[in-house]
Amino acid sequence: MQSSPFTGTITALVTPFRRQRVAYDDLAKLVAHQIRGGVDGLVPVGTTGESPTLSHEEHLDVIRAVIEASRGRVPVIAGTGSNSTQEAVELTTLSHEAGADAMLVVAPYYNKPSQEGLYRHFATLAEATDKPIILYSIPGRCGIEISVGVVERLRAKYAHVRTIKEAGGSVDRVDQLKQALGRDITVLSGDDSLTLPFMAVGAEGVISVASNLYVREVSQLVKLALANDYRKATALHRRLYPMFKAIFIEPNPVPIKAALLRAGIIGSGEVRAPLCEMTTANARVLTNTLRALDR
């Protein structure tokens, strides 16, 4: 399969629950909301989708449900990462067979492999599918960063490894990737509040949490930046920035689920333990921020 770049606004979908079971009706409503809002792609069962607390069966069922609900209108990028290479291969293979358009693969967390171990991990996954693989570097959660050297090696050997979600919080890191690989690498921001500065130095979009709710607004921000209209993009960024911060006032996806519940897009803000509901004080901050934005 020929790989093509993923750009624009791609939503890291929440996984709605009702009484601690996956709420597939709410998930379908959320996908419909995304399509109406003009999203460029969907990521089920990433961190925002609470993948650590989904069973393997639920993990794949959610991917299949999103594929079915999207009906080929936008790419579906399945979260298939694990800190076990064998498990990541299994999830990748099954997601490939289910019809996912690409895979989002996070760096192995907790066991902290060497950079050579990282390369071998991703190379093994690249051998397991010919569909595009999006690397996901988030050292704050994984304890390690996917080095530029590893990205270069993977890009040189595998035509379908040409995109990275960069969530290390560093504009300089985007510069490093672009300096090394230029147009051969597509960089996507992994932090809503950094989308605009990342795009100013070469990123081509975002895998967004905020776009679960504010699809049109985040999409417009990215489109303006892609068109090099940074005056309008900056004005929109300033308007959205308080919301970008408020949806991370507590661990993701707790606040964005509360925001989606408030908007009536999902019927419950439930999360799975060890996550829990927001404090009253933080819930008030979130509500006040959203009210101000919605005026």
N, C-alpha and C positions, 0 to 999 in steps of 0.2 A: 504493500500500500504506500502510495506517495504521500509524504508528510506535507502539511501546509501549516503556516503560522497561525496561532491563535492570538487575536488582538481584540481591543475594545473592552467592553464591560462583561465580565463573567461572574456570575453570582455563586458564592459558596453557600449552598442552600442549608438551612436548618432542617432538622428532622423533627416534624411535629409529633407530639405524643398526646394520648388521651388515656388516663388511668394507667400510665407507664407502658402502654402498647403503642406501636407506630400508628399514627392517624393518617391512613393513606388518602382519605377524602380531603383532609387539610393539605396534604402534600400536593395533591392534584390542583387544589385551589391556588396554592403558592406558585406552582409552575405556570398556571394560567395567568397569574398576576405578572410573572416575569415576561412571558411572551407578549402580553399587552403593552408592557413598558418598553419593549424594544431591546431586550437583553441580547448579548452576542453569544452567550454560552452558559451552561449550568454545570456546577460541580456538586453532585450528591456525595454524601458520606466522607467529607473531609473533616477537619477539626470542628468546624462550625456545625457539621451534621452529627456531632457526638459519636464519631466512629469508634472511640475506645470502649464505649459501653453498649454498642450494638453487637448482637450475636452474628456469626458468619452468615446464618440464614437471613437475618434481618438486613445485614449489609447488602447482600446481593438482591434481596427483594426490593429494597429502596432504590437501588440502581435501576432495576427493571421497571419499577413504577415510574421513575422519572423519564426513562426512555419512552415508555408507553404514553405518558402524558404530553411529552414534548412533540411526539409524532414527526420527528425529523426536521422540525422547524428551526432548531438551533442545535449546535453540537452538545453532547452530553459527555462530560469528562469525569470518569469515575475515580473516586479516591481509592487507591489500592495499595497504599503504603503500609509498611509494618517494620518492626525492628527484627523480624525474622525473615530472611531472604526467601525461605521456602514458603512461608505464609503469603508474602507479597507476590510471589510467582503464582500461587494458587488463585489469589484474588484477581490478579491481572488477567490470567487465562480465562477465568470464569466471566469476568466483566467483558472481555473481548468477545467471548461466545454469546453473551447476552445482548450485544449490539452497541456497547459504548463506543463513542467515536475516538476517545483518547483516554489516557490514564494520568492522574496526578499522583506522584510518588514522593512522599516525604522522606527526608534523610532518616536512617534508623536512629531511634531515640533510646535513651537510657544506656545501651551497651557501648556507645561511643567508639565505633570502629575507627581505624586509621584511615587516611585518605586513600590508601591502596584498597583497604577493605570497602570503602565507599564506592570506589570505581568498580570493583568486582560485583558489588551488590547491584548497582544500576545496570551494569553490562549484562548480568544474568537476566534482569527484567527485560532489557532491550531484546535479548535473544528469545524471550517468551512470547513476544507479540510484534507484529509489524505496524501496529497502530501507533500514533504519536504518543510519546511519553513526555510529560511536563515534570521536570525536576522541581522539588519544593525544598528550599533552604530556609529554615527557621531556627537558628541557633538558640534562641531564647527558650524554646520548648525541647529541642533535641540535644542541646549541649555541644553540638558540632556544626560547622559550616561546610557546605559543599564548596571546595576550593575552586578557584578559576581554572586551575590546572586540570582538575577532574572534569569540569565542564568541557574544556578544550579537548581532552582525550575522548570523551563520549561523543562529542559533536563530530570529531574526525572519523570515528568508526561507524556511527549509526546515524543514517539520514533522518530517522524519525525521532531523534532526540535533538530538538532545536529550540526548546522553550524552557524557561525557568521562572518559577514564582519566587520572587525575592522578598523575604520577610525578615531581614536582619536589621532593618531600620537605618541603613546607611546609603546615602546618595552616592558616596564614593564607590561603594560596591557595584552600583549600576555602571558607573564610569569604567571601573576595572573590567567588567564583563564586555562592555561595548568596545573598549580599547583593544581587548584581546581578540574579539570575535566579530565585531561590527554587525553587519546585517545577517551574519550566520547564526546569531542568537536573538531570540525574541524574549524580552524581559517583561514580566508582569509584576506590578506592585502587589505585595501581600498585605499592605496596610493602607486603609482608606485615607488616613490623614496625610500619607506620603505619596499618594498617587500623582498629584500635580508636580511636586519637585522631582520625583523619579522620571516622569515623562519629559520634564525639561532637559534631562540629560540622556534621553534615549529610550526609556521604557515605552512600550506600545499599548499599555492597558492595565487593567487591575482585575484580580480575583477578589471580589468585594463582599464584605459582610453587610455593609450599609444598603447595598442594592437589593437585599431581601425585601426591604420596604420601599426605599426611594430609588426605584429602578430608573425612571425617566431622568431624575436629577443627576445621578451618578453617570448615566450614559451620556447625558449632555456635557458634563464636565470632561469626560474622556474624549468625546468627539471634538470639542473645542480645542483641547490640547493637541489632538492628532492633526487638526487643521492649522496648528500654530497660531491660534487666536488666544494668546496668553493673557490679554487684557480681560476678555470676557471670562476665560477659564478661571483666572485669579479671583474675580468678583464672585463667581459661583462657589469656588472653593472656600472663600471667606464666609459665605452664607451657610455652607454645609459643615464647616469645621467644628462648631460646638456639638453637632450631632455625631460627627465622627469620633469625638472624644467621649461623649456620653454613652455610646453603645459599647464602650470598653471600660466603663466605670467599675464593672465587676467582670469576672471571668466570662469570656465568650463561650457559648451563645446566650447566656442568661439575659442580658439586656435587650438584644435584638429580638428574642422570643417575646419578651414583655411588650416590646414596641409593636410587633406583629399582632399580638393579642389585642392591644389597644386599638389597632386599626381594623380589627375584625377579619383579618386574613387567615388567621388560625384560631381555633377555638379554645386553646389552652397554652399557657406559657410554661408547661411542665418541662423540666430537665431531669436527667438521671443522675443519681448519686455517683460520685461524690460532689457533683454540682448541686446547688440548692437555690431557692428563690432569693431575690434581691432584698437587701435591708430596706426598711421603710424610708430612711433618709435618702438612699441612693435612688430608690424608685421615684421619689419626689423630684430629684434632680433630673432624671431621665424624662419624666412627664413634662416638666416645665420647659426643658430644652426642645422637646418635640412640639409642644404647643407653640412656642415662639417660632419654630421653623414653618409650621403649618399656617401661620397667619398670612 
